[in-house]
Amino acid sequence: MSIPRAVERATVRLGAVALAGVLLAACGGSGSDAGSSDDAGGKITLTVDLFGAFGYQEAGLYTEYEQLHPNIKIKQTDTEDEQDYWKALQTRLAGGGGLSDVQGLEVGRIASVTQKQSDKFVDLAEFGAGTLKEEFAAAKWSAATTKDGKVLGLGTDVGPEAMCFRGDLLKAAGLPTDRAELAARWATWDGYLELGRQYKAKAPAGSAWLDSVGSLNAIMTGQEKERYYDASGALVYENSPAVKAAWDASVKAAADGLSAKLDQWSPPWNQAFSSGSFATIPCPAWMLGYIKGQAGDAAKGKWDVAQLPGGAGNWGGSYLAVPRAAKHKKEAYELIKWLTAPEQQTKLFRTQGNFPSSTKAIAQVADAKDPYFSDAPIGQIFGDAAGKSPVQVLGLHDKDIADQIANALSEVERKGTPPDTAWSNAKKAVKNALG
């Protein structure tokens, strides 16, 4: 849910949260303070603090767990913007207070956690997590494991990528709506942008080809093994061919007027899912649930899913972790073990679209279709993408770098900032973010 989530990744990973929830999380109002309300009769309140759209409430998993464990009550808070969530989490980790029993971690942050903050989180192997290793994709498991073998999180989902589109809007512009034909027409990113120019020429009033060039950039960099760091851990984003290709395509899309100029996760962006402000959006699997939550029942059958241009890739994915300062460590572990088990990951994909990191669950969703997305074979589309996606190199500040590049692209499309100037601004912002 990632991330984002983010994003988480984002309710995933999926509806929006109220501003009050954002402010509450940013101010440290959630967490172990809520856990202090345990009933005198012995009922335990487990606090869960997330970002974006993990989908547990929407899928009814908390209710199911409470029914299976009558002594447990689950209280979730979440922050829509992962950047805000991460800043608040860092403040709480530094101070040791205000932390929940369970904290979500976006995949772009996991290297920072394993390399710099392993003392702040419970080694889940203390509760027997080592026996779960074979249940997860190898890359997912290893990313949350320190060099000395500490297991700091259990994987929720991964973010195989596809292209979500509004068939009704494409039809109105005289473009094909068959997902297989579209996949062939936009097999490359050049083909995708060319279709965008054709769409712009006959688009319904008030509708652009894609939501933002930031989403285009994020999805393209997700198709490469190395982007911001190389395998040795060196920072290489300034000279990365993958970063340059994504940047060039994004500024070209902005120059051609193909974008609705919507900052992702902003209120206008949320509203645009139902208003028809854009016809396509590069979408990791976790975004399906988000689209459903924002577009609502009226848009059922208007959305569809097709193969992504340019090959397979991954954007997002998250982990559930237990802070050292958590009030109920063992109970928190039992909850995240259950939430990330194959059965629950399968339910989440079938209801919310969060693609499993559990190998057993991946096999169980291969035949899944989604009636909201015009019965698109999402199990096959995202399953193929997951199988072909590169195992990405994750660096200490992946998410910080990605966020600053996204901010720079927003300058280009919304303020008309020259691309060279925006890139220079991005490098300065990255330097500041990295300290």
C-alpha positions in Angstrom: 0.0 0.0 0.0 2.2 0.9 -0.2 3.0 3.3 0.4 2.5 5.1 -1.8 1.6 4.2 -0.7 2.6 4.6 -0.5 2.1 6.2 -1.1 1.6 2.9 0.5 1.9 3.1 0.0 -1.8 4.6 0.5 -8.1 3.4 3.3 -3.8 0.7 0.9 -3.3 0.7 0.6 -8.1 2.3 0.4 -10.3 5.4 0.9 -9.3 8.9 2.0 -9.0 9.9 5.6 -10.4 13.0 7.1 -8.1 16.0 7.7 -8.7 15.5 11.4 -7.1 12.1 11.1 -4.1 13.6 9.4 -3.7 16.2 12.1 -4.1 13.6 14.8 -1.4 11.4 13.4 0.9 14.3 12.7 0.6 15.5 16.3 1.1 12.1 17.8 -2.4 11.7 19.0 -2.7 8.1 18.1 -0.6 5.2 19.4 0.0 3.8 22.8 -2.1 6.5 24.4 -5.1 4.8 22.8 -3.7 1.5 24.1 -3.9 2.7 27.6 -7.7 2.4 27.5 -7.5 -1.4 28.1 -10.7 -2.6 29.9 -10.4 -3.4 33.5 -11.9 -6.8 32.7 -8.7 -7.7 30.8 -9.8 -6.8 27.2 -6.7 -5.5 25.3 -6.9 -2.6 22.9 -4.3 -3.1 20.1 -3.5 0.2 18.4 -2.6 0.1 14.7 -1.1 3.2 12.9 -1.0 3.1 9.1 -0.8 5.4 6.1 -2.6 5.3 2.8 -4.9 2.4 2.2 -4.0 -1.0 3.7 -7.6 -2.1 3.4 -8.0 -4.1 6.6 -11.0 -2.2 7.9 -12.6 -2.2 4.5 -12.1 -5.9 4.0 -13.6 -6.6 7.5 -10.4 -8.3 8.8 -10.3 -6.4 12.1 -13.9 -7.5 12.8 -13.0 -11.1 12.0 -10.0 -11.0 14.2 -11.9 -9.6 17.1 -14.5 -12.3 16.7 -11.7 -14.9 16.8 -10.1 -13.2 19.8 -12.9 -11.9 22.1 -10.2 -10.4 24.4 -8.9 -8.1 21.7 -10.2 -4.8 20.4 -8.4 -3.1 17.5 -8.2 0.6 17.0 -6.7 2.0 13.8 -5.5 5.5 12.9 -4.1 6.4 9.5 -2.6 9.2 7.6 -3.3 9.6 3.9 0.0 11.1 3.0 3.0 8.8 3.7 5.4 11.7 4.0 3.4 13.1 6.9 3.1 9.7 8.4 6.9 9.1 8.2 7.8 12.4 9.7 5.4 11.8 12.7 6.8 8.3 13.1 10.3 9.6 13.3 9.4 12.1 15.9 7.7 9.4 18.0 10.6 7.0 17.6 13.1 9.7 18.7 11.0 10.5 21.8 9.8 7.0 22.6 6.2 8.0 23.1 3.0 8.0 21.2 3.8 4.8 19.3 1.2 2.3 18.4 1.4 -1.4 19.0 1.6 -1.9 15.2 3.2 0.6 12.8 3.1 0.4 9.0 6.3 0.8 7.0 6.5 1.7 3.3 8.9 -0.4 1.2 10.9 2.8 0.3 11.6 3.2 4.1 12.5 -0.3 4.9 16.3 0.0 4.2 16.4 2.9 6.6 14.7 0.9 9.3 16.9 -2.2 8.9 20.2 -0.2 8.6 19.6 2.7 11.0 16.7 2.0 13.3 16.8 -1.7 14.1 17.0 -0.9 17.8 13.6 0.9 17.6 11.7 -2.2 16.5 11.0 -5.6 17.9 12.9 -8.5 16.4 9.9 -10.6 15.4 12.1 -13.7 15.5 11.8 -13.4 19.3 8.2 -14.5 18.8 8.9 -17.2 16.3 8.7 -15.3 13.0 11.6 -17.2 11.5 9.3 -20.1 10.8 7.3 -17.9 8.4 10.2 -17.2 6.0 9.1 -19.7 3.3 5.6 -18.2 3.2 6.9 -14.9 1.7 8.5 -14.0 -1.6 12.3 -14.1 -1.0 12.9 -10.4 -1.9 10.0 -9.3 0.4 11.3 -11.2 3.4 15.0 -10.3 2.9 14.3 -6.5 2.6 13.0 -6.4 6.2 15.8 -8.6 7.7 19.0 -7.1 9.1 22.4 -8.3 8.3 22.6 -10.0 11.7 19.2 -11.8 11.1 16.7 -9.6 12.9 13.2 -9.7 11.4 11.8 -6.2 11.7 8.6 -6.5 9.7 6.2 -8.9 8.0 5.3 -8.1 4.4 1.8 -7.0 3.5 1.6 -6.6 -0.2 3.8 -5.8 -3.2 3.0 -3.3 -6.0 3.1 -5.0 -9.5 2.0 -2.4 -12.0 -0.6 -2.1 -14.7 -2.6 0.7 -16.4 -6.1 1.5 -15.2 -8.3 3.3 -17.7 -11.8 4.7 -18.2 -13.3 2.8 -21.1 -16.2 5.2 -21.5 -13.8 8.2 -21.9 -11.6 6.4 -24.4 -14.7 5.4 -26.4 -15.9 9.0 -26.4 -12.5 10.1 -27.9 -12.7 7.4 -30.6 -9.9 5.2 -29.1 -10.1 1.5 -28.6 -11.4 0.2 -25.3 -10.4 -3.5 -25.6 -7.7 -4.1 -23.0 -5.6 -6.4 -25.2 -5.7 -4.0 -28.1 -4.7 -1.1 -25.8 -1.8 -3.2 -24.4 -0.6 -3.7 -27.9 -1.0 0.0 -28.9 0.9 1.2 -25.8 3.5 -1.6 -25.6 6.1 1.2 -25.2 5.9 4.5 -23.3 6.3 6.3 -26.7 3.2 4.5 -27.8 1.3 5.4 -24.6 2.2 9.1 -25.0 1.2 9.0 -28.7 -2.2 7.6 -27.8 -2.4 10.4 -25.2 -2.0 13.0 -28.0 -4.7 11.3 -30.0 -6.9 11.4 -26.9 -6.3 15.0 -26.3 -7.4 15.9 -29.8 -10.9 14.4 -29.2 -11.2 14.2 -25.4 -14.4 14.9 -23.6 -14.4 18.4 -22.1 -12.4 18.7 -18.9 -10.6 15.4 -19.3 -6.9 14.8 -19.7 -5.0 11.7 -20.7 -3.4 11.0 -17.3 -3.7 12.3 -13.7 -0.2 13.7 -13.3 3.3 13.3 -14.7 4.4 12.4 -11.2 2.6 9.1 -11.4 4.1 8.5 -14.8 7.6 9.0 -13.4 6.9 6.8 -10.4 5.6 3.9 -12.5 8.5 4.1 -15.0 11.2 4.1 -12.3 9.5 1.1 -10.8 10.4 -0.9 -13.9 14.1 -0.8 -13.3 16.3 -2.8 -10.9 18.6 0.2 -10.1 17.3 3.8 -10.0 18.4 5.8 -7.0 21.2 3.5 -5.6 23.3 0.9 -7.2 23.9 -2.6 -5.8 26.9 -1.4 -3.7 24.7 1.1 -1.9 26.1 4.2 -3.7 23.8 7.1 -4.5 23.5 7.2 -8.3 20.2 8.9 -9.0 21.7 12.0 -10.7 23.3 9.8 -13.4 20.8 6.9 -13.5 19.6 6.0 -17.0 16.3 4.8 -15.4 15.7 8.1 -13.6 16.6 10.1 -16.7 14.3 8.2 -19.0 11.4 8.6 -16.6 12.1 12.3 -16.1 12.3 12.9 -19.8 9.1 11.1 -20.6 7.4 13.0 -17.7 8.4 16.4 -18.8 7.5 15.6 -22.4 4.0 14.6 -21.2 3.7 17.9 -19.3 4.9 19.9 -22.4 2.3 18.1 -24.6 -0.5 19.0 -22.1 -1.4 15.4 -21.4 -1.7 15.7 -17.7 -4.6 16.9 -15.5 -1.9 18.5 -13.3 -3.2 16.8 -10.1 -0.9 16.2 -7.2 -1.4 12.6 -6.0 -3.2 12.2 -2.7 -4.5 15.8 -2.8 -8.3 16.4 -2.4 -8.7 17.5 -6.1 -6.9 14.2 -7.2 -9.3 12.2 -5.0 -12.3 13.9 -6.5 -11.1 13.4 -10.0 -11.6 9.6 -9.9 -15.3 10.1 -10.1 -15.4 13.3 -12.2 -13.7 11.9 -15.3 -10.8 14.4 -15.1 -8.4 11.8 -16.6 -8.7 8.7 -18.7 -5.7 6.7 -17.6 -3.6 6.2 -14.5 -0.6 4.0 -14.1 -1.7 1.8 -11.2 0.0 -0.6 -8.9 -2.3 -3.3 -7.6 -3.0 -1.6 -4.3 -4.4 1.4 -6.1 -7.5 -0.6 -7.3 -9.1 -0.3 -3.9 -8.2 3.3 -3.7 -10.0 4.0 -7.0 -13.0 2.1 -5.8 -13.1 4.2 -2.7 -12.8 7.5 -4.5 -14.8 6.8 -7.6 -17.7 5.1 -5.8 -20.4 2.8 -7.0 -21.4 5.1 -9.9 -18.2 4.4 -11.7 -18.4 0.6 -11.5 -17.9 -0.9 -15.0 -16.4 2.3 -16.3 -12.9 1.5 -15.2 -10.8 -1.3 -16.6 -7.2 -2.6 -16.3 -4.6 -3.5 -19.0 -1.0 -4.4 -19.2 1.5 -1.7 -18.5 3.6 -0.1 -21.2 7.3 -0.8 -21.2 7.3 -4.1 -19.3 6.7 -5.2 -15.8 7.5 -3.1 -12.7 6.8 -2.6 -9.0 5.6 0.5 -7.1 5.1 0.2 -3.4 4.3 -2.4 -1.0 4.5 -2.3 2.8 5.3 -4.0 6.1 3.8 -4.2 9.5 6.2 -3.8 12.4 6.1 -3.7 16.2 8.0 -0.8 17.9 10.1 -1.6 21.0 7.9 1.0 22.8 4.7 -0.9 22.0 2.5 -1.7 25.0 1.4 -5.1 23.8 4.3 -6.6 21.8 3.3 -10.3 21.8 -0.4 -9.6 21.0 0.7 -7.2 18.3 2.9 -9.8 16.7 0.0 -12.3 16.7 -2.2 -9.8 15.0 0.3 -8.9 12.2 1.1 -12.6 11.7 -2.6 -13.2 11.1 -3.1 -10.2 8.9 -0.2 -11.2 6.6 -1.1 -14.9 6.5 -1.9 -16.3 3.0 -5.7 -16.5 3.8 -5.9 -12.8 4.7 -3.7 -11.7 1.9 -6.0 -13.5 -0.5 -9.1 -11.8 0.9 -7.4 -8.4 0.6 -6.6 -8.9 -3.0 -10.0 -10.1 -4.0 -11.7 -7.2 -2.2 -9.2 -4.4 -2.2 -6.7 -5.3 -4.9 -3.6 -5.4 -2.7 -1.4 -8.0 -4.4 0.0 -10.6 -2.0 3.6 -11.0 -0.9 2.7 -14.5 0.3 3.7 -17.1 -2.2 0.7 -19.3 -1.3 -1.7 -16.4 -1.7 -0.3 -15.5 -5.1 -1.2 -18.9 -6.3 -4.7 -18.6 -4.9 -5.5 -15.4 -6.7 -4.4 -16.3 -10.2 -7.9 -16.6 -11.5 -9.3 -13.4 -9.8 -11.4 -11.0 -11.8 -12.8 -7.7 -10.6 -16.4 -6.8 -11.6 -15.8 -3.1 -10.6 -13.0 -3.0 -13.3 -15.2 -4.5 -16.0 -14.3 -8.0 -15.0 -10.6 -7.4 -15.8 -8.5 -10.6 -15.0 -6.5 -8.8 -12.3 -5.1 -12.0 -11.0 -3.5 -12.8 -14.3 -2.5 -9.2 -15.1 -0.9 -8.4 -11.8 0.4 -11.9 -11.3 2.3 -11.8 -14.6 3.7 -8.4 -13.7 4.8 -9.6 -10.2 6.6 -12.6 -11.8 8.5 -10.4 -14.3 9.2 -7.4 -12.1 12.9 -6.8 -11.3 14.1 -7.2 -7.7 14.9 -3.6 -7.0 17.9 -2.3 -5.2 16.5 -0.5 -2.1 18.5 2.4 -0.6 18.5 4.3 2.7 16.5 7.2 1.2 14.6 5.8 -1.7 11.3 7.4 -0.6 12.9 10.8 0.1 14.5 11.0 -3.4 11.3 9.8 -5.1 9.3 12.5 -3.2 11.6 15.3 -4.2 11.6 14.3 -7.8 7.8 14.2 -7.7 7.7 17.7 -6.2 10.0 18.9 -9.0 7.8 17.5 -11.7 4.8 19.1 -10.0 6.6 22.4 -10.5 7.0 21.7 -14.2 3.4 20.8 -14.9 1.6 23.2 -12.5 3.9 26.2 -12.4 5.6 26.0 -15.8 9.1 25.8 -14.2 11.7 24.9 -16.9 12.7 21.3 -16.6 16.4 22.1 -16.0 15.5 24.5 -13.2 13.1 21.9 -11.7 15.8 19.2 -11.8 18.3 21.5 -10.1 15.7 22.2 -7.5 15.1 18.5 -7.0 18.8 17.9 -6.4 19.0 20.6 -3.8 15.9 19.3 -2.1 17.4 15.7 -2.1 20.6 17.0 -0.6 18.6 18.8 2.2 16.5 15.7 2.8 19.5 13.5 3.1 21.2 15.9 5.5 
